[in-house]
Amino acid sequence: MSLRLGPLLRHVDETSATVWVETTTASEVEVLGVTARTFEIRGHHYALLVLTGLEPGSCHEYEVRVDGEKAWPPEDSGFPPSRIRTLPRNESRVRLVFGSCRKPHDGDIFGPDALAADAHRMAAGEETEWPQALLMLGDQVYADETTDETQEWLKRRRDTSKPPGTEVTDFEEYTHLYLEAWGEPVIRWLLSTVPTSMIFDDHDVRDDWNTSHTWRQQMRAQPWWQERLRGAIMSYWVYQHLGNLGPAELAEDPTFQKAIASGGDNADLLAAFADEADDDRDGTKGARWSYRRDFGGVRLLVIDSRAGRILVGGARSMVDDDEFDWIEENAADACDHLLIGSSLPWLLPPVISHLQSLNERACARPGWRGRLAEKIRQAGDLEHWASFRASFDRLAAMIAREGRREDPPATIAVLSGDVHHAYIAEARYPEPVASAVYQLTCSPVHNAMPRPLRLAFGATWSARLASLARRWAERGGVEPLPLEWRKTSGPHFGNVIATVETDGRSAVTTIEQATGDGLTEVARQRLV
């Protein structure tokens, strides 16, 4: 089979689209008359076809040809034809589906897959009901929690009795994870048909990735870590990041341009890129993974809240100052709705937010107290926005500023995953803003949360406990939070998928849970 993985339909706007594929050998790939030669990374071959000059609001069924031979769709597909649907000009109705944390099927121990259920519904339904985009908010692959099938494959490749055991170690093993995650027929069809944007989270690399400077030092001391991280970033770049970029951004991306022009193996190029991307010694990052998408009057601004963290020199920030400047600049453009994607929720249950901010201060203390606080941070996963309090406050200030401008968005919503449950929370500032401000959290798509943690998360929304945690944090020197928020729906457990639908200045969000019969709506809320 000449097509190893894909096609994935990625960036689509009014007049252009990109289609990503992985082939088994060096090849020429064709989609809708556009051809591209594959480029190589360690014996794997990829192509990203850039289609331009399309008509706004048009629909194009497509095939993939590899060296002139039809490679997609399979003759026995059983699914509707893959198609590219460009955005109409001045589109007012937008439907965006989002979620995070999707483990591959592993004996169905996690129950029905919400993304697969959504794909089956799409295949049986009308095209007019299909979403314009899918946003995958992290943990697309699990490098540290591999399936039984992957573990057997790893044992045939190397000695898994040695560290890191059945976790993946390099680029080759990451390619296996992506094949496993995206190779299922219904998921493969979905990704060939719905434009998909992505951002990574910790399990794409390792649980608690970049929690703190101490955590990073501990991992860098492991002899297998450097090659593991290289493989993670190299594979993220080619499997996830490139498709987030539009034609103009691809044309200006020096690494991509070098890769497609090299004519040889780009492993050294990508390894050097990966090493630079993880280097924050001067308080900046060598790569920017955050990006922007526009769907008519909807601005989607996706923030890298994991790889871009600055952890050195006593400073802690979700991203460096230059990237935060870029985020604020792109949030300032006029739009009907501003959606901010972050793998990690900005607004967690208030109890947890207070404790995370308190723990951040405690970790900075000298001696055994700071070391104990660091152990608690790592054990309790205390590494969300509130534990990067300066970044939390800067994002809060940006949202308030955009909500008070002369032409504010009707809604400003942060879309997140990570925490293995779903909820809707509405924010309120002491000085009111014109925009409706929400945290929309949807996780997992296909995973699980232990029952004791379900009970704990339910309790952390308690106003009484929040008041106690707030007073404790303030006694520890934590500044009061710049806003308040309350849960309006949830927490919802199980495998879920969420949707934001806009029509002009109005917006509705829904949360649906996967069941044996498909998807069941568990929450619907009008945002404005």
N, C-alpha and C positions, 0 to 999 in steps of 0.2 A: 504494500500500500504506500503510495508516494506521499500522502498527506498524513503526518503523524498526529497533529493536533490542530484544531481550528476547523473552519475559519471563525475568528472572533470579529464581530462588527464593533468598532470602538468609537472614535470621534465622528459624530455626524452633525452637520449644521445645515444651513439653507442650501448650499451649493456644493458641498464636499463631503467625503466620507473616507475613513481609513479601515482597511481590512487586514487583520493579522493572521498569519499561518506559520506553522512549523512543518517542514518537510523532512523526509528521511534522507535525502541526498541533496547536494547542490543542484539547484533547479531554476527554471524560469517559471514564474507563477503569473496567471492571468485572471483578472476579474473584470467583467464588462468592458473588454477591449483594452484595459490598462495592464501593462506587464511590469514585472520587477524581478531582478535577480535576487536570490537569497544571499544572506550574509551568514558567516559561520562563527560560532562560539564553541570551542572545545568539541568539535565533531557534530554539533547540532546546527541545523540550518533554518533560518527564519526569513520571512519577508513581511514588510508592512507596505501594502499597496495604498497609494494616495490617489483617490478619485476626485477630480475637480470638474467644474463646468456643468454640474448637475442642475436641474431645474428645481426651484423651491417648491415644496409640497408635492414632489413626485415620488413614485414608488417603482422600484426596479427589482424584479426577481433576478437572482444571479446564481451562476455556477463558478466553481474554482477549477481551473485547468493548470496542471503541472506538466511542463514540457509538452504542451499540446494535448494531453490526455485529461479527460474529465475525472476529477478527483473528489468533487463534492457537488451535489448531495449524493449519498449512497443510493443505489438503485432500490434498495428495500427500506428506504428511510421511514416511511409511514407518517412523516410530519409534513406540514405545508411547506412550500418552497421558501428557502431563505430569501430575504428581501432587504433592500436598503430603502428607507423612507426618509427623505430629507424634510427638514422643518419648513413649514409654510412661512412666508414673510408675515411679520407682526402677529405671530401666533399668540392667542390669548388663553387657550386651553392647553394645559400641560399636565401630564401624568407621569410622576417619577416614583419608581419603586426602590426601596432601599432596605438594607439589613446587613448583618455581619455574623461572623463566627459560623462557618459552614464546614463541618467535617465530612469527609467522604463516607459512603456507606460502609459499615463494618459490622456485618451481621445484624443490621437494623437495631442496634442497641440504643440508638437515640430517638427512635420513633420516626414518623413521617417527615420527609424533607420538605420544608416550606417552599424553597426555590423550585424544586422539581414539581410540586403541586401547582405552583403558579404557572410553570411552563406547560403542563398538561392542560390547564384551563385555557391558556392562550391558544394552544394548538386546536382546541375544540371550539373556540369562540370566534367572534368577528374581529377582523383586523382593526376596525374603528375603536375597539376596546383595549387594544394593546398599548402599553406605556411607551412614551417617547424615549425613556432612558431607564437604565438600571444602575444604581450606585451601590457598590460592594465596599463596605466600610471596615475592612480589616479581617485578618485571620482567614484569608482565602485558602491558605495551606497551613498545616500544623507540622512544623519541622521538629518539634520536640515531643509530639504525641502521635506517633505513626500508627497506622492500621496494622492488623495482623498480616495482611497481604504484603505491605511494604516491609515489615520486619522480616518476613521470609525472604524477600528479594535482597534486603541488606545482608542477611546471613550468607547468601550465595556470593555476595560481592566482597565481604571483609569479615573480620573477626569482631562480632558485636559484643563479645565479653569484655572488650577494652573500651574505655571512654571515647566518645559519649554514648556508647551502647547502641540502642535502636533509634537514637536521634540521627538526623542526617548530618553529613560532614562537609559536603562540597557541592559544587555546581551540578555535577552529574546526578547526584541524589536529589537535588531540588527539581531537576527536570522530571524525575519520576513522580514527585509529589504533584506537579501541575498536570501531568498526564492523568494521574489518578483522579484529581479533583474535577477536571474539566472534560474528561473523556467519556463520561456516561452519556448515552445517546440523547436523552431528553435535555440535559444541560448543554450539550454541544449544540443542539438545534437552537435552544434559547439564546445562547451567546452568539450564534451566527445571525440572529434576527433582531435583537434588541441592542441598541447602542449602550455600551457598558463602560462606566468609569470606576476606578478602583483607588484605594489607598491602603497601605499595609498597617498592621498592628503588631503586637509583640509575638504572637505565635507564628507569624510568618518568619520570624527569626528565632526567638526563644522566649518563654514565659518571663515577664517582667523586664523585657529588653529596655535598657536605658532608664531604669528606675532611678538610678543615682550614680554619682561618680564612684562611690564605693563599690556598687554592683558592677560597674564597668571594669574597674581595676581587678575585681575578683575573677571576672570572665577572661580578661586579657591574660591572666596568669595561667590559664588552661592551654596546654600545648595544641589542642585541636581547634581553638576558638577562632584564630585569625582566618584559617581557610573556610571555616563554617560561615563567618560573617561575609567574607568575600563572595562565597557562593550565594548567600542570601541576597546581597545587593545586586550582584550580576544578574541573577535570575529575576529579581524584581524589576530591574531596568528593562529587560527584554520581554518578560511575560506580562507585566502590569503597567509600568510607567509609560512606555512609548505610546501606547494607545490612548493615554489621557491627553496627548498633545494634538493640536490641529495642524494643518499643512504649513502654516506660516511658522509655527513654533518648531516643527520638525526641520524645516529648512534652515533654521538658525541654531539648531542643536549640534554643537561641534562633535560630540561623541557619536551620535547617530550618523552624521555625514561622513565621519572617518570610517565607521563600520561598513557602510554600504559601498564605499569607494575602495576599500583596502584590497579586495580580491583574495584575501587569505584569512587565517584564523585570527579572530579579534580577542582572544583570551587575555593577552597581555594588556591590551588597551582597556578592557573592562575591569581587569584586576586592579590596575592603577587607579581607574575611576572609582572603584569601590573603596579602596584604601583612603582616597582623598575625601570621599563622601562621609566617612565616619570620623574624620579628624576635626575636633573642635578646640584644639589647643589655643587658638588665638581668639576664641569667643565667637567664631563664625563657622559656617558649614560650607563644605565644598560642593554641595548639590542642593537644589531646591526641588522638593517633591510636591509642594503645594501647587494647585492649578485652579483654573477658572473655566466654567462652561456657561453658556447662555442659551436659554430656551425661550425665545420671544421676550416677554417681560419678566422672566424668572432668571435671576443670577444665582448660579451655584458656585460657591467658593469653597474648595476643599482644602483643609489645613492638615499638613503632616504633623500630627501631635505625638509622633513616636521617634522617627529617625532624626528629626531636626533638632532635638533637644540639646541645649547647652548646659553642661554639668560641671565645667571646670572653674577654678579660681573663686569658689564660693558663690558664683552666680548660678542660678537655676532659671531656665526659661524654656518654654515649649519650642520656640524657634528663635533664631538670632534676630537682632534688631533690624537688619536689612530685610529679612523675610517678613517680619511683622509690619514693617513699613509698606512692603508690597501688598500684604493682606489688607491693610487699612486703605491703601490707594484704590484697590479693586472693589472694596466694599462701598466706596463713596459714589460710584456711578449710579445714575437714576435707574430704578427698576420697580416693578410692582411688588415683587417678593424677593427677599434676600434669604437664600438657604445656605447655611454654613455647615459643611461636612467636616466632622472630626470623629475619628475612630473612638476616641474617649469622650464620654459625656462631659459637657461643661457644667451642667447642673445635676449633681447627684442628689440623693436624699440628704436634706440639710444636716442631719447628724453626722453623716460620713464626711461631708464637706468641712464642717468645723474640726473634726478630728484629724483630717488630712492636713489642714493648715497648721494645726497645733503640732502635729508630728514633724512637719517641715522645720519648724523653729527648734524643736527638741533635737533633731538630728544635727543641727549646727552647733550644739553645745559641745564644749571640750570634754575629754575624758570619758569615763564609763557611761555617763548619762547619754552622751551623743551616740556611743556605740550601741547601747541598748535600744535607743530610739531607731537606729538604722536597722537593727534586727527586726523590730516591730514593723517598720516600713516594708521590708522585703517579705516578711511572713504574711502581712495583711494586705498586700498589693495596694499600698497607700501612695499611688503615683499618678493620680488623675489631675485635672486642671487645678483643683483646689490645693493640691500639694505643690504646685508651681504658682504660688499665690500672686506673684507679680504679673504673670501671664494671665491668670484668671481675671485680675482686676483690669488689665489692659484690654482684654476681650470685652469685658463688661462695659468699659468706657467707650469702646468703639461702637458697640451695639446701641448704647444710649445716644451717642452722637449722631449715628445714622437715623435713629428713630425720632430725632428732634429737628432734623434739617427741614428746609422749606418744602421739599418734595419727598417725604419719607416713604419707604416701602410700606405696603399695607401690613405685611408680616415680616418678621425676622425670626427664623427658626434655626436652631442648631440640631442637625441630624447626626445621630451617634449610634454606637453599638456596644460591644465589649463586655457588658456586665451580665449577660445571660438572662435578661428579662426585659420586658418592654413597658414603657410608661410614657405619659404625656404630662408635662409640667408647664405651668404658666408663670411668667416672671413679672415682678412689679418693682419699679424704681421709686425711691423716695420723691424724686421730682419726675412726674409722669412723662412718658414718651408717647408719641402719636402712633407708632407701630405696635402691633401686638407681638409680644416676644415669647417664644416657646422653646423648650427642650423636648425633642422627639427622639426617643431611644427605642431601638428595635434590635434585639439579640436574644437567643441565637436563631439563625436560619436552620441549622441542624447540629445540635449539641445538647447539653443537659446541664442542669444545676442541681446539686444535692438538696434534698428536702430541708435539712437544717439551715442551709443558707437561704432558702426561700423564706423561711420564717424570720430569719434575721433581717433580710431586706425589707420585708413587710413592716417590721418594727421600727426601722430607721426613718420611716416617714412620720413617726409620732411627733406631734408638736411639743409635747411635754419633754420627750427625750432631746429634741432639738434645742429647747431652751436651756436644758442642763448642759449640753455639749457647747452651746454658744458661750455660756458663762465660764465654763472651764477653759475654753480657748482664749477668751478675753483675759482671764487671770494669767494665762501663759504668755501674754504679750501679743496676741494676734489681733490685728485691726478688725473692726466690725465689717461684715460683708457689705458690698456696695449696693446690694439689691436683695429682695426676698422672692421666694417662689413657692408654689404649692402644687401638689400633684392633683391633676384633674381626671386621670384614668390610670389604672394599674395598681400595683405591678402585675403584669400578665406573664405567666410562665408557659413553657413549652416552646416548640419550634414555630417561629412567627416571621411574617413579612409585613412591611409597612408601606403605605402609599401616601404621597402628597399630591392632591389634585387642585389645580388653580384654574379659575375662569375669570379673566380680567383681574379685578382687585379682591376677589373672594378666594378662599382656600379652605379645603377640608382635608383632614388626615384620617386614615383608617389603619387599624392593626388587625391582621388575620392570622389565625392559628391553624397549623396543619393538623388534619385528622385523617382517619382512614378513608374518609369520603372526599377529601380535597381540602378546601380552606373554609374556615368558619370565622366570620367577623366577630371580634371580641371588643372592639372599640371603634367609635366614629365620633369625631369632634370637628365642628366648624371652628376654624381658627380666626376668621374675620368675615 
